[in-house]
Amino acid sequence: MNLAALRAVILVTELLTFLMVTAVMTYFISFVAAPEFAPGSEPPADFPVIAYDGDREKPDAKRYRVMPWSDWQSYAERNPGASLLLPEPSRAVQVGNEDQASFVVTEGGDSRQTVELTWRSGSEERRARYIAQARSLEPRSLHTINTRTFLLAAVGGFGAGMLIGRFMRRRWLPRPGDIVPLPPR
């Protein structure tokens, strides 16, 4: 293989390493930095929840509301028919003009549901897992992926790509001053 082809292979390997490590580290950082909540603990004010306020026999996507826990408390006071218990096992909903949310519900009995909510707004993605009752909940976990998480992961990806490239250059490419034997005649 000639030197130009070796350099191209090394460059492609560096880029692929950067991309893969960045993607994996983004999710790794979000899971490592995620707070875990003890049973019975109070959710933080910014904990995302999804509520339904409408006819439970004929669920309508426009009747779902995604909001932080602090907003839910005031919303619940104004809307007595609103509930954290969801009428469908899963759904993706549009929240406002740009935000999106999706959820998966597992029935827990005793008017309880385990809800896994993914809320994408702007440059942030939040994944919340909680046990919902009609007007209250017990948080379990909250994973956040935002610009800061991605930048930290990109630094790790850049470092990994550089190290792989450096190793491959030292291993495969001749260094200045190396004596290259002539091919036999």
C-alpha distance (Angstrom), angle and dihedral (degrees) to the residues before:
residue distance angle dihedral
M1 . . .
N2 3.80 . .
L3 3.81 124.9 .
A4 3.83 95.5 -105.2
A5 3.80 91.5 55.0
L6 3.83 91.3 46.8
R7 3.81 90.9 51.4
A8 3.82 90.6 49.5
V9 3.82 91.3 50.3
I10 3.81 90.7 49.2
L11 3.82 92.0 49.2
V12 3.81 92.7 49.2
T13 3.81 90.1 47.9
E14 3.82 90.8 50.7
L15 3.82 91.8 50.7
L16 3.79 94.3 46.3
T17 3.81 90.6 48.0
F18 3.80 89.9 50.4
L19 3.82 92.6 50.8
M20 3.81 96.6 44.0
V21 3.80 95.6 45.1
T22 3.81 91.1 46.1
A23 3.81 91.9 52.2
V24 3.80 94.7 45.9
M25 3.81 94.3 43.6
T26 3.82 92.1 49.7
Y27 3.80 90.9 61.8
F28 3.80 92.9 36.8
I29 3.82 91.9 54.6
S30 3.80 92.0 46.6
F31 3.81 91.7 51.9
V32 3.81 95.1 43.6
A33 3.82 92.6 47.9
A34 3.82 93.9 44.7
P35 3.78 115.8 113.4
E36 3.79 115.7 -124.3
F37 3.78 115.6 -147.2
A38 3.78 126.8 -144.8
P39 3.81 118.4 -128.3
G40 3.79 110.6 -83.9
S41 3.81 95.3 20.0
E42 3.80 121.3 139.7
P43 3.82 115.2 -110.2
P44 3.81 117.5 -116.7
A45 3.80 117.3 -106.6
D46 3.83 93.5 -104.7
F47 3.82 95.3 48.7
P48 3.84 106.9 127.4
V49 3.81 120.3 -125.7
I50 3.79 135.1 176.2
A51 3.79 120.1 -141.2
Y52 3.78 134.7 -175.9
D53 3.79 124.4 -141.2
G54 3.79 111.5 179.1
D55 3.80 147.5 51.4
R56 3.80 106.6 -22.0
E57 3.84 92.4 -161.1
K58 3.83 92.4 60.1
P59 3.82 106.8 30.9
D60 3.80 115.2 -154.5
A61 3.81 122.5 -162.0
K62 3.83 90.3 -138.8
R63 3.81 91.7 62.2
Y64 3.83 95.1 63.0
R65 3.79 117.5 99.1
V66 3.82 124.4 -163.7
M67 3.78 115.1 -164.4
P68 3.79 144.4 138.6
W69 3.81 117.2 -82.6
S70 3.83 92.1 -108.0
D71 3.84 90.6 57.2
W72 3.82 91.4 46.1
Q73 3.78 92.1 60.1
S74 3.82 93.0 57.3
Y75 3.83 91.8 38.9
A76 3.81 90.9 53.4
E77 3.81 91.0 53.1
R78 3.82 91.5 53.3
N79 3.84 95.4 41.9
P80 3.81 112.1 43.3
G81 3.84 92.0 -179.5
A82 3.81 93.5 59.4
S83 3.79 116.9 106.7
L84 3.79 138.8 -177.4
L85 3.82 88.3 -141.4
L86 3.79 106.7 96.2
P87 3.82 123.9 -142.4
E88 3.82 96.5 -144.7
P89 3.83 131.6 56.9
S90 3.82 92.5 -132.2
R91 3.78 141.8 -7.5
A92 3.79 144.2 156.5
V93 3.81 115.1 -131.6
Q94 3.80 135.4 -174.0
V95 3.81 112.0 -124.2
G96 3.78 112.1 -160.1
N97 3.80 117.8 -40.4
E98 3.79 101.1 -46.5
D99 3.81 110.2 12.9
Q100 3.79 124.1 93.2
A101 3.77 132.4 -166.3
S102 3.77 135.0 -174.4
F103 3.76 130.8 -176.9
V104 3.79 142.2 -172.2
V105 3.80 120.1 -156.8
T106 3.79 128.5 -158.3
E107 3.79 116.5 -167.6
G108 3.78 113.0 -124.3
G109 3.79 102.8 -178.4
D110 3.82 126.0 -120.4
S111 3.84 89.7 69.3
R112 3.80 91.2 -61.1
Q113 3.79 130.3 128.7
T114 3.77 132.5 -172.4
V115 3.80 106.1 -135.6
E116 3.79 126.4 -164.5
L117 3.80 107.5 -166.3
T118 3.81 126.8 -173.1
W119 3.82 114.0 -168.0
R120 3.80 120.4 -175.2
S121 3.79 115.6 -168.4
G122 3.77 124.0 163.9
S123 3.79 108.5 -45.8
E124 3.80 94.8 -18.3
E125 3.78 134.3 87.5
R126 3.79 121.0 -167.4
R127 3.80 124.4 -170.0
A128 3.75 114.3 -165.8
R129 3.78 127.7 -177.3
Y130 3.78 119.3 -167.9
I131 3.79 145.5 148.2
A132 3.79 109.5 -113.7
Q133 3.75 131.0 -156.2
A134 3.79 124.4 179.7
R135 3.82 96.7 -78.3
S136 3.81 105.2 -0.4
L137 3.78 139.9 47.7
E138 3.78 144.4 -163.1
P139 3.82 112.1 -135.5
R140 3.80 118.2 -137.1
S141 3.82 106.3 175.0
L142 3.80 142.1 -13.1
H143 3.81 122.5 -160.6
T144 3.79 119.4 -172.3
I145 3.79 127.0 -167.2
N146 3.79 113.3 -172.7
T147 3.79 140.1 145.5
R148 3.80 93.1 -75.9
T149 3.82 91.9 52.4
F150 3.80 90.5 49.2
L151 3.83 93.5 48.0
L152 3.81 91.8 51.0
A153 3.79 89.5 49.9
A154 3.82 91.2 47.1
V155 3.81 90.0 55.1
G156 3.81 89.1 53.4
G157 3.81 91.1 46.2
F158 3.79 91.3 49.4
G159 3.80 91.5 50.5
A160 3.80 92.5 47.9
G161 3.80 91.8 48.3
M162 3.80 91.1 49.8
L163 3.80 93.0 49.5
I164 3.80 93.3 48.6
G165 3.80 91.1 47.3
R166 3.79 92.6 47.9
F167 3.80 91.6 49.8
M168 3.80 92.1 48.8
R169 3.81 93.2 47.2
R170 3.80 92.0 51.3
R171 3.78 91.4 46.2
W172 3.79 102.0 42.3
L173 3.82 109.1 23.3
P174 3.79 125.0 69.9
R175 3.80 114.7 -115.9
P176 3.79 123.2 -132.3
G177 3.76 108.1 -86.5
D178 3.80 95.0 26.7
I179 3.74 113.0 132.0
V180 3.75 109.8 -125.1
P181 3.80 111.9 -157.0
L182 3.75 116.7 -129.9
P183 3.75 116.5 -114.4
P184 3.83 114.3 -100.4
R185 3.80 118.4 -97.8
